[in-house]
């Protein structure tokens, strides 16, 4: 049964259709609003605006639900691999054994990076942030691989090439920033093992794989693989709507993710926890500062635009911290501080009233520290995880008959018409 909302404006009554999603989330279709009423909507930050219809990821912020192509993220974290989850997000279903085998071979075959790219990496200042390097180098892929991206086959080839090369580029930027020999991908290693080997293998000390570390990386990337219309995915869709090549659209997503309010929060959380640790571990002071409206300090890793309860990914990440540190027989004082901080915050009226709970970034840095990833590469790790989601969302937008170049309107609040004043007649302020 079709549903409508009625809008009464200046003596006229308008009926606007209501769109109903698979899980009964509803939206007012305003495609004809300006044409029929002269009105636009006003929604800074798009908190109440649906930019598209999508069948990739479903989130329920009130119930803490997250599903990729209908499969709960908890089941994928338990049973899947990052490669298989990437295939699921991009192709819309789980692969057969033969399809997964072929996908693995393609990822390995295209994991090398053009040798001339090494010159680029070597000429970034040593203190460059790895996210700036990665977003620049992903954009540069277009120069090295200028093939068309029009047919399904060309697009799938470009997609596989990007998924294959992004971890090589990330590891290469790390090795070069340390002045170490670059380690090349090996055809005999799976996706996550290859990345760990490229990051940590050295000519004098071969990297030793630990099963729990490899599994923690798989799950870390599965948990980050997509998250519907978040800031960086919106950047990919908006930049892609101009019909630019995929590399440029993904590079824009990486730039958006870098911010401390978004993917950069995982680095900001560990820096916050380290500050608390260094200043004696007074986590209660951090909670009080976060509540003080006159203090710009925020509890990093807390709060979310959609989740108004515990982020389901944070629950898995928190357990992974305990399991991984125990398997490695490691202790991390930052984990103890994080748990104390969470305990105080989630029982504090301010956080309860504002629906502020741990998000994916609150515990993820502890996992990355245990794996041995340097703090300034935490957001790069998020970007590698989110890449299949960005690609899936970009492909869906390219195939969406309703998708047009993104061009929002505005409410103008500047001066009414005025005129040019010759220099001689201008008065200072
Ligand atoms: C990610 O969108 C996604 O899906 C993102 C992501 C993904 O997978 O792609 O989940 C990944 O980006 C997770 C979020 C990582 N960022 C952080 O942890 C940074 C800290 N959190 C925030 O700055 C904030 O909670 C946001 C950015 C996450 C959400 O911002 P909103 O929805 O715009 O909320 P807001 O800034 O308007 O805050 C609403 C209220 C305000 O108080 P009032 O003025 O209404 O009284 O809540 C307060 C804020 O001051 N608030 C916080 C807080 N977050 C919100 N107060 C203290 N500490 C915080 N962390």
Boltz pocket constraint, residues with backbone or C-beta under 6 A from the ligand:
constraints:
  - pocket:
      binder: B
      contacts: [[A, 45], [A, 224], [A, 226], [A, 227], [A, 229], [A, 230], [A, 231], [A, 260], [A, 261], [A, 262], [A, 263], [A, 265], [A, 290], [A, 291], [A, 297], [A, 298], [A, 299], [A, 300], [A, 301], [A, 302], [A, 303], [A, 304], [A, 305], [A, 306], [A, 354], [A, 356], [A, 359], [A, 360], [A, 361]]
      max_distance: 6.0
